[in-house]
Amino acid sequence: MAHHNTVFSQLLKFIPRHEFETLAKQHHQGGKLRKLSRWSQFIALGLGQLSGRISLRDIVSNISVQSSKLYHLGVNTVSRSSLARVNEQQPHTLYEALFNKLLSRCQGQAPKHGFRFKNKLYSLDASTIDLCLSVFPWAKFRTTKGAVKLHVGLDHSGYLPTFMTVTDGKTHDVTVGRTLKLPKQSIVVFDRGYTDYKWYKLLNDNGIFFVTRQKSNASYEVIERRPVSKAQGLTSDQTIIIKGTKAGDCPVPLRRIGYRDPETGKHYVFLTNNFKLAAKTIADIYKARWQIELFFKWVKQNLKIKTFLGTSKNAVLTQIWVAMCMYLLLAYIKFCSRLSLSFQQILRLLQLNLFERRDLMCLLKGDPPAPSNRHLQTQLQFS
């Protein structure tokens, strides 16, 4: 019978140990760690994310129970005090750098988006993570409330969080949006929270297409009208220029498209600087923005980024970035397996089998486990 390491050990093989140690040296602070390495920290926090552990004590107890299977993970037992200290003191930037390494690997395996055009497609949005102000005083958001904000640019090729940053809760969405370095000819879609006519002009000048919704109080002048297919739900397709006090911020012509959703009857008005794609395609692009809402929902429901294992800013950011690294690991094995399993199904399979000695890909394919040697010996004794 073929020997297999644990499923968790096989999963971690997608992160070359030498690459991790190189990053760990680059993102080290203070003296040499004596009791707990950064690799052991990553193993502990990653296990906490995948197995749904709710506290440091819970993580440490889980690792202790599996002590006989830690050899192939490259770790020993972990103490609660050491893990808490490293979470607080060692820079979270290690896991941000690891996230970027994993992202690059995932992008090489990711499937294309479902549209016929070849332009890259991104959705921008941000999600607020509420914190208790009395426990996290550094995260002041409002008078009695604390928060951090997770800003994501989701690549629709594989639904990967290609652009990601964590800020305080007060940072406006468009402030982060302006800092993104999007590739030329890409299409970026965002909601009305990113309305900034100066940014629209900057995107246009940089050869980047955008799709968004127009504010109801926007002042504009129609300079051209095009025929539309009402059977597709389209109500208008116009070329406009911005008027009023914001006219100087975006003097370039924009395309205004009206669309009524046949399912809900709700009317939408979109703005874009793309005059080549069909009006219905523009509407479909904005509809696809819902994927980033699903991304935030999935991450908050399935990974531990709402309750935290430490109270310092570094501990919180460490936990968030490790969670996102785990998301990319799930994405990578999904792309490599070429199976139709959802992220939810993959995570559930891993949770139930993390320390089982089974082939990872056979597990994902649903192949039955091979009989153990003890079971074979029992069969031979009774034959």
N, C-alpha and C positions, 0 to 999 in steps of 0.2 A: 504494500500500500504506500502511495506517495506521501511524504511528510510535508506538512504545511505549517508555517508559522501562524500566529493568531491573525484574524481578519484585521484587527487594528494595526498590527505590525505591517501587514501587506499594504494597508492604506497609506501608512507613513513612508513607504518606499518611494512614493511619488514626490517626496521632498528629499533630494540628495543631502545626506548628512554633512558632507564637506561644504556645501553651499550654505547650509544653515550656520555652521560654525564660523564661516567667514563673516557672515552678517552679524553673528553674535559678538565677534571681536570688534567689528566696526561700531557697534551700538552698545558698548559697555561703559559703565560709569563706576568709578571708585576702585577699590582693591579687588583682588581675585576672589571669586566666589568659592567658598570652601565646602558648604553642605549641600547646595542645590544649584545645578547648572541651568543655563537658559533652555537647554534641550529638555531637561526634566520639567521645567516650568511649562514649556509648550505642550509636553505630553499630558501633564496634569490638567491644564486649562482646556486643551483640545478634547480630552476624554470627558471633561465636565460638559462641554458643549454638545458632543455627540450623544452622550448618555443621559442628558437632562439633569445633571446634578445641581443642587440648589444652594450649596454653601461650600466653603473651604473644608469644613469638617466632613461633609458628605463626599467630596472628591477624594480626600485623604483616606477615608475609610474604604472607599471603592477600590483604590489602588492597593491598599493593604491586603484586602481580600484576594486580590489577583497577584500577590507577590511572587508566586511560583512561575508566573508567565511574563514577568517583567524583563527577563534577560534579553530577549530579542528586541525589546524596545530601547535598550541602551540606558535604562534608568534603574535606580534602586528605590527603596521606599521613600516617601516624601512626608515631611513633617508640616503640620499646619502653620507653625510660626515661621518657618523658613520660606514657605510659599507666599505667605502674606507679606513678608519683608521684601522678597524679590519683586513681587507685584507692585509694591509701593516705590521701590528705589531704582530699579533698573528700567531704562528708557523703553517706552512703548514703541518707539520708532523702529525697533527690530522687527516687529510684526507688521508694521506698515511696509517696510522694505520687503519682507517675505511675501506679503500680499501682492506686491508688484511683480515679484518673481513668478509666483503662481499664476497671476493674471496673464503674463506673457506666454506661459506654457498652455494655458487654456485657450487663448486666442488662436493658437495654431491648430487646435482640434475642433473649434466651435463650428456648428452649421451656420449657413447664411440665413439672413432674414427672409421672410416669406414674400417680399414684394419683387416685382419684375425689374425695377431699376437697380443699378449696380452701386449707387451711392451708399456710403455708410449711413446708418440711421441710429440716432441716439435720442433718448428721452431724459429730460432733466426734472428732478424734483427733490424735495427735502422732507424729512420726517423728524418730528420732535420726540425725544426720549425724556419723559418726565422724571425728575429726581426730587427727593425730599430736601428742601432748603436747609433744614436744621442738621441733616446728616451730611449733605454735600454743600457747604457754604460757599465754595469756590464757583459753583454753577448757578449763581443768581440770575434768574430770568425775569421774574416779576417780584412784587413786594413780598409775597409769601410762597413763592414757587421757584423751584430750580429746574434746569433742563439743559441738555446738550442737543445739538441738531446734527443729524446725519444727512449730508448732501451727496447725491448719487447722480452720475451720468450713466444710464443703462444702455449698453450696446445691444441692439436687437439681434445681432448675430450671436446666438447662444444665451442671450439675456444676461450678460456679464456686467458687473458694476465697474466699468472701465475707468470712470472718474469718480473718486470717492474722497471725501474729507469730513472731519468731525469738528464742529465749531461750538461756541457757546450758543445758548438758545436765542440770543438777541440778534445774531447775525442774519441779515436779510438774504433771502434766496438768491436774488439777482446779484448781490455782492460777490457771492461765490461763482455764479454763472459767468460773470465778466472775466474771471481769472482762468477759465478753461481754455486749453489750447486744442481746439477741434481741428481735425484735418480738413483741408480744402475740398470743396464739392460735397462735403457731408451734409446731412439733413438733421437738424436738431429740433425736437418738438417739446414744448413746455406750456404750462397753463398761464393764466392771467397774472399770477403772482410774480412773474418775471417781466412784466411790462416795463420797458425802458427804451424809449425811442432812440436814444443815443447808442444804446447797445445794438439795436436793430441795424442801425447804419453801419456800425463797426463790423457786425457779422457780414453784412452785404459787401462792404469794402474788402473783407478778407476772403470772399468767395465761398461763404458758408450759407446754406439755405436754412431758413427757419420756418416753422409752422406753429402758430399759437392762436388763441382766441382773442377777438377784439373786445375791448371794454365797451359797455353799453353807452357810456358818456363820451366816447371818442368823437373828436371833431375832424371831419374829412370832406373832401370834394371828389366826386366821381368824374373821371376824365374819359373813361371808356367802358362800354358794356358788351359782354359776349353772350351768345345764346347758350342755354343750359338744357339738360334733359331732366324734366320734372319727374319722369319715371324713376330716376335714380335718387330722388329726394333733393336734388339741387334746386335752390330758389334764386340764386344770383351768382354771377362771376364777373367781377368788375376790377378795373384798374383805378386806384385812388391815390391821392396825395394827402398827407396830414395837414390839417389847418389849425388855427388857433395858436395858443401860447407854445405848443410843442412843435410847430411847423419847422422851426430851424433845427430841431434835434434830429429829424429824419426827413430830409428834403427829397429822398429818392422815391419813385413810384412803388406802390405796394399792391398786391393782389388781394382782393376781398371776396370771399366765397361764402355764400349762404347755403345751409344744408339743414333739412328737417329729417330727423331720425324716424324712419317708418315704424319702428317698434314702440318708441315712447312718445312720439309726436313732438318732442322738444326741438326747438330751433337753435342752431348754432351758427355763429359767424366767425370765420377763420381769417387770419392775416398771414400772408407769406410773401416772400420775395422770389418764389419759384414760379415762373410763367410757362414752363415747359410741360410739367406733369399735368395730367387730366385733373379737372376739378374734383371728381369723385375720388381720385387717388389721394388728393390732399386731405379730404375728409377721412379717408381710411387711415391715413398716417396719424392723424390726431386721435382717432379711435384706438390705435395701437399703443398710444401713450398709457393706456390703462395697465399695460404690463408692468410699469414701474410701481404702480399702486399695489399690484399683486406681489411684486418683489418685496416691498416693505412689509406687507401683511405676512408673507411667508417667513421672513427673517424674524419678525417679532414673535410669531407664534411658535417657531420651531427651534430657534437658537436663543441663548441666554444674553439678551441685550436690554432687558427691562428691569431685572433685579441684578444687583452687582455684589461681587465677592469682597470688594474693598471700597473704602470711602474717598481715597485720594484721587486726584485727577488722573494721575499716571495709571493707577490700578483700573479705573473705569475705561480709559482709552486702550489699555492692554487687553482687557476683556472684549471690547468691541472689535479690535483688529484681529484677535485670535478667532472670534466668531466668523468674521468675513473670510479668513483663511480657510476655515472649515467649509464654508459655503463653496469656495473655489475648488476644494478637494472633491466635494460632491459633484460639482459641475464637470471636473476633469474625468472622474470615473464614469460619469454618465456619457460624456462624449466618446471616451475610449471604448466603452462596452457596446456602443451603437444600438442600444436597446431602447424600447419605448417607455421605460420606467420613468416615473415622475421623480422629482427631488424628494417628495414626501415618501414615496415607496422605498427609495434608496436609503433614506435616513432611518426608516423603520427597520429595514433589514439589518442595517449596521448596528442599531441599538440593541437588537436581540442577539447579535452574534459577534460582538466586538472581540471577545476573548475565546471564541471557538476556533479550533484549528481546522479551518476549511479554506478551500481555494476561493479567493474573493470573486473572481469572474464567474465561477460555477454557482456561487451563492446568488449573484445578481441574475443569472440565467434561470434560476429555479431548479437546478439539478439537485437530486437527492444526495445527502451526505454519504460518503463512502463508509462502509462498516468498519468499526475500530478493530484493532488486533485482539482485544479482549473478547469481542463478540465472535470473531472468527475462531478463537480458541474454544469458546463454549460450544460452537457448532461442531467442531471436530470431536470434542469429548462425547457428544451425544450421537455421533454418526456411527 
